[in-house]
Amino acid sequence: MTTATIAIIGAGHMGGSLLGGLIANQYPPNNLWVAEPEVNKLSQYKSQFKVQTTSNNHEAINHADVVILAIKPQIFATVAQDIAKTIQEKKPLIISIAAGIREESIQKWLGGNLSVVRAMPNTPALIGCGATAFFANKLTSEKQSDLAESILRAVGMVVKIEDEKLMDVITPLSGSGPAYFFLVIEAMQNAAIELGLPKETARLLTLQTAYGASRMALESDVDAVELRHRVTSPGGTTERALQVLEEKMHDLFKHALAAAKIRSEELAETLGSVDNSLG
């Protein structure tokens, strides 16, 4: 089977993470292109991963079966319209990891009639522990969808969704989710410090507790509710703490995710209305 050639347009945190993940999974460096305006980054990736590099997006696309658009949402329209002609000539599979850019807008800016996958990785992808959801449009074949999934799995677990509208739920859940857990970690550390623990002790115990709880949830055959019940002895300290937390926790997260979902929809509308037509 011929290995697909992949061009990554934009070598920021997420683009670089995907590149590193693919290399770690033994993807052939000769089949990987990176296009990036920053010469220092290109030199780094060339030296570290032995991949093909260029500062010219068109050159990378001309070699590609798959084009990963790892560019900032704010400049997506400009970059997409600049490369549209080359994309139309090659007709590669498009994978966009730009938050808030809908498939309809991607089609509009790239000229239409393309196989497009929208993906929402999160920042733990930087260490190979990402959670990514993706949506494939109707022009994407099953083979292309499987290829996109295998590429995205290079930086963590992957789930496929069938309704693009759900990306506006994925964004506040797993996309923004790491920040919520960091906030919980911060709050627990600070509370322990205020109750008398040394700062470093509070930090280490909080981080290991978070890690252990996550591993238990991932590896267990029961849900989080049952795991919580198993830790909670009647009349004990955990029950007393949970009585305080449960009073507001569920409603708090429901309102937080709803607010983020609304913002995701707003940004999608705003970014999708951009028209920097070069014609």
Secondary structure, 3 states (H helix, E strand, C coil): CCCCCEEEECCCHHHHHHHHHHHHCCCCHHHEEEECCCHHHHHHHHHHHCCEEECCHHHHHHCCCEEEECCCHHHHHHHHHHHHHHHHHHCCEEEECCCCCCHHHHHHHHCCCCCEEEEECCHHHHHCCEEEEEEECCCCCHHHHHHHHHHHHHHEEEEEECCHHHHHHHHHHHHCHHHHHHHHHHHHHHHHHHCCCCHHHHHHHHHHHHHHHHHHHHHCCCCHHHHHHHHCCCCCHHHHHHHHHHCCHHHHHHHHHHHHHHHHHHHHHHHHCCCCCCC
